[in-house]
Amino acid sequence: MTPAEEKALEILSTVCNVPREKLVPEARLIQDLDIDSVVTLDLLMELEESLGIDIPEVKAAEMQTVGDVLTYVRENPGE
C-alpha cells in the first residue's frame, strides 16, 4: 500500500467516523459504511486538499467502495 493510500484510509476513518478495521476494499461507502452525501462531499474535499489531487465529479460518482477510492488515489498521484 502506498503512503497516499494509507493517508486516504486515515482520512476515510476520520471524516466518515468509521473504525479503520471496517475500511476493507470491498466495503461499500453508502450501503456498508452508512456514508451519506454530505459526508461524501466532505470526504472528497479532504482527499483533494490533503493529497493534492483533483477528483472530477464523474470519477467521484463512480467511487462506490473503499477499494475504488484507494485505486483512484494510487492511479492519480498528487503533488
Contacts in CASP RR format, 6 or more apart in sequence:
PFRMAT RR
TARGET T0000
AUTHOR 0000-0000-0000
METHOD contacts of the structure
MODEL  1
MTPAEEKALEILSTVCNVPREKLVPEARLIQDLDIDSVVTLDLLMELEES
LGIDIPEVKAAEMQTVGDVLTYVRENPGE
1 70 0 8 1.000
2 73 0 8 1.000
2 74 0 8 1.000
4 51 0 8 1.000
4 73 0 8 1.000
4 74 0 8 1.000
4 77 0 8 1.000
4 78 0 8 1.000
5 70 0 8 1.000
5 73 0 8 1.000
5 74 0 8 1.000
7 50 0 8 1.000
7 51 0 8 1.000
8 47 0 8 1.000
8 51 0 8 1.000
8 69 0 8 1.000
8 70 0 8 1.000
8 73 0 8 1.000
9 20 0 8 1.000
9 23 0 8 1.000
9 66 0 8 1.000
9 70 0 8 1.000
10 20 0 8 1.000
11 43 0 8 1.000
11 46 0 8 1.000
11 47 0 8 1.000
11 50 0 8 1.000
12 18 0 8 1.000
12 23 0 8 1.000
12 43 0 8 1.000
12 66 0 8 1.000
12 69 0 8 1.000
13 19 0 8 1.000
13 20 0 8 1.000
13 23 0 8 1.000
15 39 0 8 1.000
15 42 0 8 1.000
15 43 0 8 1.000
15 46 0 8 1.000
16 29 0 8 1.000
16 33 0 8 1.000
16 35 0 8 1.000
16 39 0 8 1.000
16 43 0 8 1.000
18 33 0 8 1.000
18 35 0 8 1.000
22 32 0 8 1.000
22 33 0 8 1.000
23 33 0 8 1.000
23 66 0 8 1.000
24 66 0 8 1.000
25 65 0 8 1.000
25 66 0 8 1.000
25 67 0 8 1.000
25 70 0 8 1.000
26 65 0 8 1.000
26 66 0 8 1.000
26 67 0 8 1.000
27 33 0 8 1.000
27 65 0 8 1.000
27 66 0 8 1.000
27 67 0 8 1.000
28 64 0 8 1.000
28 65 0 8 1.000
29 35 0 8 1.000
29 40 0 8 1.000
29 63 0 8 1.000
29 64 0 8 1.000
29 65 0 8 1.000
29 66 0 8 1.000
29 69 0 8 1.000
30 36 0 8 1.000
30 64 0 8 1.000
33 66 0 8 1.000
35 43 0 8 1.000
40 60 0 8 1.000
44 55 0 8 1.000
44 60 0 8 1.000
47 53 0 8 1.000
47 55 0 8 1.000
47 69 0 8 1.000
47 73 0 8 1.000
48 54 0 8 1.000
48 55 0 8 1.000
51 73 0 8 1.000
51 78 0 8 1.000
52 78 0 8 1.000
52 79 0 8 1.000
53 73 0 8 1.000
53 76 0 8 1.000
53 77 0 8 1.000
53 78 0 8 1.000
54 76 0 8 1.000
55 72 0 8 1.000
55 76 0 8 1.000
59 72 0 8 1.000
62 68 0 8 1.000
63 69 0 8 1.000
63 72 0 8 1.000
END
